[in-house]
Amino acid sequence: MYDLGLNKLKRRGFLQAFEKAGFEIVSETVNAVEEASKLMPLFRLLNKIPGLEDYTTVNM
């Protein structure tokens, strides 16, 4: 999973870092870069299941 992206952080870790820095997130897009993995269609589908977002987000 480390090779897929997000610098070894989970989605939640990225969001917390932005919040801690004082940024306001007004829009979020996940798994938008199709070339990041051949499994991207599966990740996008699984990402819709609550609780799996941290494990199925490859890029933001």
N, C-alpha and C positions, 0 to 999 in steps of 0.2 A: 504493500500500500504506500510505502514511503516514496516510491518512484513516481507515483501518480500526481503528486502535487501538494499544495498547502503547507509546504515547509515543515512537515511532520506535526502540524497543529490540526486539531479538529475544527470543524466549522464554529462550534461554540467558543473555542479559544480565540479565533480571529475576531468574532463579534465582541467578546469581552475586552480584547486589546483595544479595539476602536472606541468602545464605550469608556474605558479607563483613560484614554487619551483625550476625551472630551468631544469626540466626534458624534454627530447624530447621523444614524443610518436612515436615509430616506428611500433607498431602493436597494434591493439585493437580488442578484441573479446568480444561480448556481449551475454548475455543469454546462456552461455555455460553449466551451471550446470542444467541439466534436473530436478534434485530432488528439486530445489528451489521452484517450483510451478507446480501444475498440469496444469496450464494455459500456461506453457512455449511455447508449439507449437504456440498458438495464439499470445503470446507476440513477438515471433520471426517473425511471419508473419506481424504483425502490425508495428514492428520496421523498416520495409523496407519503410514505408510511411513517406516521408519527413515531419518534424514537430512533429512527434509522438515519436521520439527517447527518449526524456527525460521522457516520460510517460510510455514507454513500455520496458525500460531497467531495468532488475531485478538484474543482476550481470554482472561484467566485469572482 
